[in-house]
Structures are given as C-alpha cells and as structure tokens.
Amino acid sequence: MGECGSRNHVGRIVRAEIWTVEPAGFPKPRPAVVVSINPINDLCPDVLLVPLTTRPGPLRVAISDPAEATGLKEASYAKCESVGPVHKSRLKARIGCVSRPNLRKIEEGLKRVLGLS
C-alpha cells in the first residue's frame, strides 16, 4: 500500500489516496490521487490532486496496482499535466490508494511537468 494504508482516520485525507472528486463543470465525479503532503492535507482547505483517466498520454503515468487496492474499474493513468488544488468539499468518497512504487512514478511525472528533474 501507499502512505495511506490503515493509518487513515475517519475524515482524514491522506497522501496517495484515490478519491472521487466533483470537478467544476463536470457532470459526474472523477477519480484523482492526493499528492499533497499530510501536514497540508490536515491544515489547509485545499488538497493537491492529480486526476486519473483511462486515456494514456506522454505525460501520464500508468497505475499498475490491482483494482482491489485502487478501487478503479479500468486501466488508469495519472494526468500529471493536470495537477492542481481542489477544495476538500469537492472530495466525495475515498475509493482506494496507490502503492508506494506508483506514488514514486507519479512524483517523477510531476517533476517532469514542473521542470524539476
């Protein structure tokens, strides 16, 4: 499991968790991975998310964890090019978690997108 594992307390949003999110302007909730660090998640009204999609792309990272862990119904990719803040009120349900290796791949994807590598 990623950092979220069994340490999550009811109501707490934890790095590496996958949540369904109600994005502005979209009719249905979409899955996204929490990438902000836990102190920010605990103290701030917003969290940083990377949305997930079923479409591969050059800046997207494949999520290779099993569906039992992620809660995802289809093969999915982290849209590292679309990282951004979302108010916690838009998070609807925790559906799963990415493993530490997949979280590291997402971090590498974010470094590429942000020019940090």
Residue pairs with C-beta under 8 A, 6 or more apart in sequence:
1 16
1 69
1 97
1 99
1 100
2 15
2 16
2 17
2 97
2 98
2 99
2 100
2 102
2 103
3 14
3 15
3 16
3 38
3 100
3 103
4 14
4 15
4 16
4 17
4 97
5 97
7 14
8 14
8 17
8 94
12 41
12 42
13 19
13 34
13 41
13 47
13 88
13 91
13 94
14 34
14 38
14 41
15 34
15 35
15 36
15 37
15 38
15 41
15 103
16 33
16 34
16 97
16 98
16 99
16 100
16 103
17 33
17 34
17 94
17 96
17 97
18 31
18 32
18 33
18 34
18 52
18 70
18 71
18 72
18 94
18 95
18 96
18 97
18 98
19 31
19 32
19 34
19 49
19 91
19 92
19 93
19 94
19 95
20 29
20 30
20 31
20 32
20 91
20 92
20 93
20 95
21 29
21 30
21 31
21 32
21 49
21 51
21 86
21 90
21 91
21 92
22 29
22 90
22 92
23 29
23 30
23 51
23 86
23 90
24 90
29 92
29 93
30 51
30 52
31 51
31 52
31 71
31 72
31 76
31 95
32 49
32 50
32 51
32 52
32 86
33 49
33 50
33 52
33 78
33 98
33 103
33 106
34 41
34 47
34 48
34 49
35 48
35 49
35 50
35 83
35 103
35 106
35 107
35 110
36 44
36 47
36 48
36 49
40 47
40 48
41 47
45 87
45 88
46 85
46 86
46 87
46 88
47 85
47 86
47 88
47 91
48 83
48 84
48 85
48 86
49 83
49 84
49 85
49 86
50 78
50 79
50 80
50 82
50 83
50 106
50 109
50 110
51 78
51 79
51 82
52 63
52 72
52 76
52 77
52 78
52 79
53 60
53 76
53 77
53 79
54 74
54 75
54 76
54 77
55 77
56 62
56 77
57 77
57 79
57 81
59 79
59 80
59 81
59 109
59 112
59 113
60 77
60 78
60 79
60 80
60 81
60 109
61 77
61 78
61 80
61 102
61 105
61 106
61 108
61 109
62 75
62 76
62 77
62 105
63 70
63 72
63 75
63 76
63 77
63 78
63 98
63 102
64 101
64 102
65 96
65 97
65 98
65 99
65 102
67 73
69 96
69 97
69 98
69 99
70 76
70 95
70 96
70 97
70 98
71 95
71 96
72 95
72 96
78 105
78 106
78 109
80 106
80 109
80 110
80 112
80 113
81 113
83 110
83 113
98 106
108 117
110 116
111 117
